[in-house]
Amino acid sequence: MVDGDGAADVITPDDVREAAARIGPRVRRTPMIDTGRETFGLENSVTLKLELLQHSGSFKARGAFNQLLSAELPPAGVIAASGGNHGLAVAYAARSLAVRAEVFVPESSSPVKVARLRELGAEVHVTGHFYADALAASIERQAQTGAFAVHAYDAPAVVAGQGTVALEILQDEPGLDTVLVAVGGGGLIGGAVTVLDGRARLIGVETDGTPALHEALAAGRPVDVTVSGAAADSLGARRVGELGFMACLTHHVTSLLVSDEDALAARRLLWEELRLAVEPGGAVALAALLTGAYVPVPHERVAVVLCGGNTDVTTLA
């Protein structure tokens, strides 16, 4: 998975299975629900994987626990940079394991997420406007304290942990044809496509303002993008991670883009029809179906991962 110098190798299905065994007692096995055709007015029924019900409000608890449980942690504890969800996951895992956590978030992070970070006991620093700014500040701080750095999406143990989402999907719905997931830095899609590995098609969905994977696939390598819009606090990586990108390239993942307006409309529909409080980034994958960015063939069995629910519920009415 990774050599002694930290150089990334390809994540394997065995890495994901080992992560599932390691974190099993610590994370929730989130449910899947079949929405039927009438819920969204589509020709095909859609199955939803409810990762917004995961500890800390997103799938990221899986990667955080796998990283912390597989590492030797120093007395200084752990340090992370995050748009919000990764930080929440690290803070939750650290509190569960009685480890000190320090989290750097950008000014663009949701106030709901920042407040929750403090409730979980993390020392929080709000700095810079985007995730990349917070990451730079966390690297400088880590050099001073010697804390263990937990990368949001480009660490082997994190990617393997996120891949356990897809492992559960395959176990619970083995006949699926297609899975749609939102993409930020690429940790979830990198782990998921490793597990699916031809057993189901995987499609990544981003917004026009957070197109890190889309632009990387077009360029043939990770490149910097300008980040903006409603989903920036959860999907706003300036550059897709090497691990996720290589997994997507190896497995020929398709990337689709939707607008902020499409994502917010999908979010409202999830609330109106199912009373699911999803953050904008968590609704992006469903938006691809609702807008026709992805059109399933007749009888195609499709699943959508609702990846996060850390949102201000007063904005849903």
N, C-alpha and C positions, 0 to 999 in steps of 0.2 A: 504493500500500500504506500509506504513512504520509506526512503532510505535514510541513512544516518545523518545526512546533511540537510534533511528536510525537503529534498527534491520530490516532487509529486509523481507518483505512479498512478496507474489507472485503478479506480476503486472497483472492487470485484463483488459479485453477489455474496461470496462468503463473508466479506467485510460487513455487509449489511446484515446478514444473518447473525453474525457474532454481535453486532450492535444491538439487534433485537433481543438477544438473550441477556445482554448486559443491562439494558435499560428497562426491560420488561416490568420489573416490580416498581419502577419509578414513574412510568408514563401511563396515560390512559390509552386503551384501545378504543379509538373514537368510532362512533357508529357510521354506517352508510344507510341512506334512505333513498328509495325509489320515488321520484316525485310524480310519476305518471305524465301523460301527455298534456293534460289540461292545465297543469300548474303554470307552465311557461308558454303555452300555446304553440308548441313545437310538434313536428311530425313524429319525432322519436321521444321516448321516455328518457329522462336523465337521472342518473344516480349521483347523489352528492356524498362526498367524504367530508365529514364535519370536523375538520381539524381546528376550527374556531373553538371547539369544546376542550381542546388539549390544555394541560396545565400551562399557565401564563398566557393563555389566549391565542396560541399559534403553534404550528408544527415545530417551531424552533426549539422547544423544550427537549425534543428527541436528540438533536445534535449537541445541545449543551450538556445534557446528562452523559451522553456517550463520550464527549471530550473530557469532562471532569472525572468520570469514573475510570478512564483508561490512562490518566496521566498522574504523575507524582507531583502533587501541588505544594508549593513553597509556603512558608508561614505568612508571606505577604498576600496570599490568596490569589484571586483571579482578576483580570482586567479585560474589558471588552469595549469596542466601539460599535455603535448601532444606531439605526434610524428609530429604533424603539423595541421591536419585537425580539430581536436577538438579545438585547440587553435585558429585557424582561425574563427571557428564558434563562440566561446566565444567572441573573439575580435569584430567580426561583430555585434553580438547581443548587446554587451556592448556599442559599439559606437552608435547603433540605439537607445538605451535607455539612452544615456548620462551618462554612468557608467564607472568608471575607470577599466581598465583590466591589469593584470600582468600575463604573460605566460612564463612557463619554458618548453624548448624543449631540446632534446638530440642532441649531435653532429651529429648523424646519420640523422637528419631531412634534408629534401630537402632545398637547398638554396632558391629556388623559394618560398617555404612556409614561411621561416624565413623572407624574404624580404617583403612578403605580410602582415605578422603579423605587421611589423613596419609601413607599409603603412596604416593599419587600426587603428593605434594609440595605440597599446598595448605596454607596457613596456616588452621587451623580454630578457630572460636570457637563454643562450645556455650553458648547463652543463651536464656532463656525456655522456656516449655513447649510452644508451638505454632509452626508456620511463621510466622504473622503477627508473633510476637514477634521471631523471627530476622530477618525482613524489615525491621522497624523499626530494629533494631540495625545492619543492613547499610547502610541508607540514611544513618544518622548517620555511619557510618564512611566511606562513599563521599564524603560532603561534606568530610571531613577530608583524604582522600588523593587525590581526583581520579581514582580507578580507574574503569574502564568497568563499569557495572552491567549484569549479564545477568539479566533477569527470568526466573523459572522457567516462566511460561506466558502472560504477557500482553504479549509483544513481537512485532511482525510477523515478524521474521526467525526467531524461535524457533518460532512457530506454523507458518510455511511449511516450516521444516525438519522438524518433526514430521509434517507432511502427506505427506512422502515415504514413510512407512510404507504409506499407502493407495495411493500411486502404484505401488509394487511389488506390492501385492495385486492391483490391477487388471491389471497386466501378466502376473503369474504365474497368476492364476485369473480370467480375464475373464468367466466365466459365473456368478459368485457372485450370489446374491440379497440376502444380508444379512450385515453385519459387526457384531460386538459388540465394544465397547471399554470399558475401565474409564475413569472420569473423576475427575480430581482438580481441577486449576485450569482445565482446558478446552483446553489447548494441543494435545494429540493429537487430540481429537475435532473441534476447530475446523479444524485443518489437514486432517484426514481427510475430513470432510463436504464441504469445498470441492472436493476432488479427485473424490470419488464422485459428487456432484452429480447424483443421480437414476439413476446407473448401478447402484447397489446401495443398499439401505436401510441406514442406520447407526443403531445403538441404543447409547445410553450406559448404563453400569451403575455404580452406586455402592453403598456400604453405608449402612445406617441411620445410622451414626455419621459419615459423610462425604458428606452430601447437597447439596453446594453447587449443582450444576446442577439437580437435581430441584427444590429450593426456588426457584431463580431462575426456572425455567420456570413454576412455579406462581404466582409473584409478578409475572411479566412484566418482571423486572429483576434484576440481581445483588443478593443480600442476604447479610448475615452469617449464618452458621450455627454451631452448637456442634459442635465436632469431637471425636470420641472413637473408641476401638475399635482392632481389630487392624490395620486398613489405614491408620490415621492418619498413619503416617510417610511413606507414598507418595501417598496420595490426600487428605491432610488440609488442603486449602486452605479457609480460613474463608469465602472468597467467590470464586465463579467469575470468571474473567477476562472483560473486556468483549469481547475479540476472539472467544474461543471461544463466549461466550454469543450474540453477534450471529450468528455462523455457524450455530449450532444453531437459533436462532429463524428465520433465513432459510430454512433447509432442513428445517424441521419435524422435528427430531430428537426421538425418544422417549427418555425417561429411566426406568430401572427401578431399584428398590432391592432389595438382598439383605441378609441378616444377616451378622454376623461369623462365626457358626457355619457358615453356608452357604459363605462364602468359604474358611474354613479346611478344610472338608470337600472342596471342589474342589481345594484345594492338596494335600491328602493323596492324593487320587485321581490327580492328575497325577504325583506321585512314585511311587505304587504301580504304576500302569499303564504309565507312559512314562519313569520315572526322570528327570523334569524337576523341577529344584529352583526353584520359583517362590515369590516373596514373597507374603504375603497379598493385597496390592493387585493383584498380577499375576494372581491366580486369580478375581477378582471377576466378570469378564465371563463366564467359563465357568460360574460358579455360577448365573447367570441361566438357563442352559439346563438344568442339572442339577436345579434346584428347580422348573422349570416357570414361573418368572417370565416367561420367553419360550418359547413353544411354536411351533416352525416348522410350516408346513403340509407335507403329504406332498411329497417330492421337492424341497423347498426346499434350496438350497445355502447353507450357513452357514459363515462364518469367524469365528474368535475370535482376538483379538490377546492374546498372553501378553506383557504389556508390561514385566515386570521380574523379575529373579532375584537381587537382592541380599538374601540371606537367610542366616540361621544354619542350616546344613544339619543340625546336631544336633537341631533341632526337628522334623525330617521323619520320624524313625523311629517 
